Amino acid sequence: CFCFSRPTPVIRWIKEGGELPANRTFFENFKKTLKIVDVSEADSGNYKCIARNTLGSAHHVISVIVKAAPYWITAPRNLVLSPGEDGTLICRANGNPKPDISWLANGVPI
């Protein structure tokens, strides 16, 4: 967030509709740079930097989208059944973009 004016502005950061990530937010370069460590999908959103001095203020909104490879919400478990029994297989995954889930039996789509 680089804003040039005289007198030198004070920079402030906010996350629209929420709080800046607690204990994972750091400021660098006299608060011109917002750094978030250990990013998660919850960190997606609009971040606003506000520059203010005695003559007024200006702001800019930065949209942050966190992408994620597919990951297990509930990992599938092996199932051992006897003939005639019923079984349920559960596959719950998430990611951004949302992953497609497909089922195969012995490598052949079901």
Secondary structure, 3 states (H helix, E strand, C coil): CCCCCCCCCEEEEEECCECCCCCCEEEECCCCEEEECCCCHHHCEEEEEEEEECCEEEEEEEEECCCEEEEEEECCCCCCCCCCCCCCCCCEEEEECCCCCCCEECCEEC
